[in-house]
Amino acid sequence: MKFLRTALLALMMLPTVALAHPAEELIRQITSDLLDALNSPEASSNSEFVRETVDTDVLPHIDFSTMTKITLGPAEWKKASKEQRSDLVGEFRTLLLNTYTAALDQYSGQKLEILPHVAGDNDDKIAVVKTMFDDANVKIPVDYKLRTTKSDRNTWLVYDIEVESVSLVKSYKAEFSSQIKKSGVDGLIKTLRDKNSS
């Protein structure tokens, strides 16, 4: 999916400069960790090294519960059992890990500029990091949506990425909805599990 590849590559390309808002600082840190991993000698000698870096340094900063809930839709999320919710979040996490790792193979020097931060009414709880991705002189707006956790207002998590105003989580919504109509939540879990294991 070209959309997802662009979103994930853009996250990796953010410049490592000091930024004022903590959400921007988080994105900067994630980028720095990824670039360090890609430039490490281990990246060329160990095929799992970059994947392990994504798993340990990037994914803990993504709110998979919120992403899965938005993708599934509030009605279906409410009907799902606790076990089904846990399975869905886990499979969605693995799906993005696989896609993210594959997207890093597409990096070839693309650049990304952080746009000036515009404070919102709930800037201490919700933030949007707006950027401009430059891929072969084609300018693509990429926005990262982050929120604080209920337990710690100093911890920021990414809960969506938008490329040219198209939401990452909503782009999966039609696919999830179609699968649920065909074979229910358990069918969706099986489909994701099969895709992740292939």
C-alpha positions in Angstrom: 0.0 0.0 0.0 1.7 3.2 -1.2 -0.2 5.3 1.3 1.0 3.3 4.3 4.6 3.2 2.9 4.6 7.0 2.6 3.3 7.4 6.1 5.9 5.2 7.7 8.8 6.5 5.6 7.9 10.0 6.5 7.9 9.1 10.2 11.5 7.8 9.8 12.7 10.9 8.0 11.9 13.6 10.5 14.9 15.9 11.2 16.7 15.5 14.5 16.4 19.1 15.8 15.2 20.4 19.1 11.5 21.0 19.1 9.3 22.7 21.7 6.2 20.5 21.9 6.7 17.1 23.7 4.7 15.3 20.9 7.3 16.7 18.4 10.1 15.6 20.6 8.7 12.1 20.7 8.6 11.9 16.9 12.2 13.3 16.7 13.4 10.6 19.2 11.7 7.8 17.2 13.3 9.0 14.0 16.7 9.2 15.7 16.4 5.6 16.9 15.4 4.3 13.5 18.2 6.1 11.6 20.7 4.8 14.2 19.4 1.3 13.6 19.5 1.6 9.8 23.0 3.0 9.8 24.3 0.4 12.3 26.6 -2.4 11.0 24.1 -4.9 12.5 21.4 -3.8 10.1 23.3 -5.4 7.2 24.5 -8.5 9.0 21.3 -9.3 10.9 18.0 -9.3 9.0 16.0 -9.1 12.2 17.9 -6.1 13.7 15.8 -3.3 12.2 12.5 -5.3 12.9 13.6 -5.7 16.6 14.4 -1.9 16.7 10.9 -1.0 15.4 9.4 -3.5 17.9 11.3 -2.1 20.9 11.8 1.6 20.1 8.8 2.6 17.9 5.8 0.5 18.6 5.6 1.2 22.4 4.8 4.8 21.4 1.8 3.8 19.3 -1.6 3.5 20.9 -2.8 0.3 19.3 -5.9 0.0 21.5 -7.2 3.4 20.2 -6.2 2.6 16.7 -8.0 -0.7 16.7 -11.1 0.7 18.3 -11.3 3.5 15.7 -10.7 1.0 12.9 -13.2 -1.5 14.2 -15.8 1.2 14.9 -17.4 1.9 18.4 -20.4 -0.4 17.9 -18.3 -3.5 16.9 -15.7 -2.7 19.6 -18.5 -2.6 22.2 -19.9 -5.9 21.1 -16.5 -7.6 21.1 -15.5 -9.7 24.1 -12.4 -8.8 26.2 -10.5 -11.7 24.6 -11.5 -10.7 21.1 -10.4 -7.1 21.7 -7.1 -8.4 23.0 -6.6 -10.6 20.0 -7.5 -7.8 17.6 -5.1 -5.3 19.2 -2.3 -7.9 19.1 -2.9 -8.8 15.4 -3.2 -5.2 14.4 0.1 -4.5 16.1 1.8 -7.4 14.3 0.3 -6.2 11.0 1.8 -2.7 11.4 5.1 -4.1 12.6 5.3 -6.2 9.4 4.3 -3.3 7.2 6.5 -0.8 8.9 9.6 -3.1 8.6 8.9 -3.6 4.9 8.5 0.1 4.4 11.9 0.8 5.8 13.4 -1.1 2.8 12.0 1.6 0.6 14.0 4.4 2.1 16.3 6.1 -0.5 17.1 9.5 0.9 13.6 11.1 1.1 13.3 14.2 3.3 10.7 15.5 5.6 10.1 19.0 7.1 8.3 19.7 10.3 5.9 22.6 9.9 5.4 25.2 12.7 3.4 23.8 15.5 0.0 25.4 16.0 -1.4 25.0 19.5 -5.0 23.8 19.9 -7.5 24.1 22.7 -6.4 20.7 24.3 -2.7 21.0 23.4 -1.8 19.4 26.7 -3.8 16.3 25.8 -4.0 16.1 22.0 -1.5 17.2 19.4 -1.0 17.1 15.6 2.6 17.1 14.3 2.3 18.4 10.7 5.0 17.6 8.3 5.8 17.8 4.5 7.3 14.7 2.9 9.5 15.2 -0.1 9.6 12.1 -2.4 11.4 12.9 -5.7 10.3 16.6 -5.5 6.7 15.6 -4.9 5.4 17.3 -1.7 3.1 15.2 0.4 1.5 16.4 3.6 1.8 13.9 6.4 0.2 14.6 9.8 0.8 12.6 13.0 -1.9 12.6 15.6 -0.9 12.0 19.2 -2.6 11.9 22.6 -1.6 11.6 26.2 -2.5 8.6 28.3 -5.1 8.8 31.0 -2.6 7.6 33.6 0.2 9.9 32.6 -0.3 13.3 30.9 3.4 13.4 30.1 3.3 10.3 28.0 2.4 10.8 24.3 1.2 8.1 22.0 0.6 8.1 18.2 -3.0 7.1 17.5 -3.3 7.9 13.7 -1.3 9.1 10.7 -2.8 11.1 7.9 -1.3 11.3 4.4 -2.9 13.9 2.2 -5.8 14.0 4.7 -6.4 10.3 4.4 -6.3 8.5 7.8 -4.3 5.3 8.2 -6.7 3.8 10.7 -9.8 4.7 8.6 -8.1 3.3 5.5 -8.4 -0.1 7.2 -12.0 0.5 8.4 -13.7 -0.6 5.2 -11.6 -3.8 5.0 -12.4 -4.7 8.7 -16.1 -3.9 8.3 -16.4 -6.1 5.2 -14.7 -9.0 6.9 -16.9 -8.7 10.0 -20.0 -8.7 7.9 -18.8 -11.9 6.2 -17.5 -13.9 9.1 -17.8 -11.9 12.3 -15.1 -10.6 14.6 -13.6 -14.1 14.9 -13.3 -14.2 11.1 -11.5 -10.9 11.1 -9.1 -12.1 13.8 -8.4 -15.2 11.7 -7.9 -13.2 8.5 -5.4 -10.9 10.3 -3.6 -13.9 11.9 -3.3 -15.7 8.5 -2.0 -12.5 6.9 0.5 -11.9 9.7 1.9 -15.5 9.5 2.2 -15.6 5.7 
